[in-house]
């Protein structure tokens, strides 16, 4: 196995993340550490490779939603017009409580791939926070009292 191939790093990091879900809590930390190692190795080889940035964002999400958002914003600043990237921004903005930015990102992809899924994610997160509801066909924001 050639560890200096960023594609291998993505695959190994993803496998570790998947395995973490199937393990007992004592093993999860060790497996997550392995995923971090592969992710860091891959990013050292290809700093702006999307799947590696997504892996890092997902790893950061469990520790610091703000750091996850900053990591993904850095990537989206470089690869802006991909609807999948904007959809992930919608989710991350919502998880960080910035619903105005989440709605703006969602509007950028209206009518494109990933719009419906991003809208559902935004609505689900907003409902969990009792902040936002998205009726079909329109965006409507509700402020906390």
C-alpha positions in Angstrom: 0.0 0.0 0.0 1.4 3.3 -1.1 0.6 5.9 1.7 1.6 8.9 -0.4 -1.4 8.8 -2.6 -4.1 11.3 -1.5 -6.8 9.0 -2.9 -5.7 6.2 -0.7 -5.8 8.6 2.2 -9.4 9.6 1.5 -10.5 6.0 1.3 -8.7 4.9 4.5 -10.0 7.9 6.4 -13.6 7.2 5.2 -13.2 3.5 6.1 -12.1 4.5 9.6 -15.1 6.9 10.0 -17.5 4.1 8.9 -15.9 1.6 11.2 -16.1 4.1 14.1 -19.9 3.9 13.8 -19.9 0.1 14.3 -17.6 0.0 17.4 -18.1 0.3 21.1 -17.1 3.6 22.7 -13.7 2.4 23.9 -12.6 1.7 20.3 -14.2 4.8 18.7 -11.5 7.2 19.9 -8.7 5.0 18.5 -10.5 4.6 15.2 -11.2 8.3 14.9 -7.6 9.0 15.6 -6.7 6.8 12.7 -9.1 8.7 10.5 -7.5 12.0 11.5 -4.1 10.6 10.7 -5.1 9.6 7.2 -6.9 12.9 6.6 -3.9 14.9 7.7 -1.6 12.8 5.5 -3.9 13.3 2.5 -4.2 17.1 3.1 -0.5 17.4 3.3 -0.4 15.9 -0.3 -3.4 17.7 -1.7 -4.5 20.6 0.6 -7.7 21.5 -1.4 -8.9 18.1 -2.5 -12.7 18.2 -1.8 -13.2 14.7 -0.4 -10.3 15.3 2.1 -11.7 18.7 3.1 -15.2 17.0 3.6 -13.6 14.3 5.7 -11.8 16.9 7.8 -15.1 18.9 8.1 -16.9 15.8 9.3 -14.2 15.0 11.8 -14.3 18.6 13.1 -18.1 18.6 13.4 -17.9 16.2 16.3 -15.5 18.4 18.2 -16.2 22.0 17.1 -19.0 23.0 14.8 -17.4 26.4 14.4 -14.0 24.9 13.3 -15.9 22.6 10.9 -17.6 25.6 9.4 -14.4 27.6 9.0 -12.7 24.6 7.4 -15.5 24.2 4.9 -15.8 27.9 4.2 -12.1 27.9 3.2 -12.7 25.1 0.7 -15.9 26.7 -0.7 -14.1 30.0 -1.1 -11.8 28.1 -3.5 -14.5 25.9 -5.1 -17.6 28.1 -4.8 -20.1 27.1 -7.5 -20.5 23.4 -6.8 -24.1 22.9 -5.4 -22.9 20.1 -3.1 -20.4 22.4 -1.5 -23.1 25.1 -0.9 -25.5 22.4 0.5 -22.9 21.5 3.1 -22.5 25.2 3.9 -26.3 25.3 4.5 -26.0 22.5 7.1 -22.9 24.0 8.8 -24.3 27.5 9.0 -27.5 26.1 10.5 -25.6 23.9 13.0 -23.8 27.1 14.1 -27.0 29.0 14.5 -26.4 31.4 11.5 -29.7 30.9 9.7 -29.5 34.0 7.6 -26.3 32.7 6.0 -27.8 29.2 5.7 -30.8 30.7 3.8 -28.5 32.7 1.5 -26.4 29.6 0.7 -29.6 27.7 0.1 -30.9 30.3 -2.3 -27.7 30.1 -4.4 -28.5 26.5 -5.3 -32.3 26.8 -5.8 -33.3 24.7 -8.7 -30.0 22.8 -8.8 -28.8 19.5 -7.5 -28.7 19.2 -3.7 -31.3 22.0 -3.2 -34.1 19.8 -1.9 -31.8 17.8 0.4 -30.2 21.0 1.8 -33.7 22.5 2.3 -34.7 19.4 4.3 -31.5 19.5 6.4 -32.0 23.2 7.1 -35.6 22.7 8.1 -34.8 19.7 10.4 -32.0 21.6 12.1 -34.1 24.7 12.4 -37.0 22.7 13.9 -34.7 21.1 16.4 -33.7 24.6 17.5 -37.3 25.9 17.2 -36.1 28.8 15.0 -37.1 28.2 11.4 -39.7 26.5 9.3 -39.6 26.0 5.6 -43.0 25.5 4.0 -42.9 23.8 0.6 -41.9 26.2 -2.1 -40.8 29.1 0.1 -38.5 30.1 2.9 -39.9 31.7 5.9 -37.9 32.6 8.9 -39.1 32.8 12.5 -37.1 34.6 15.1 -36.9 33.3 18.7 -39.1 35.3 21.1 
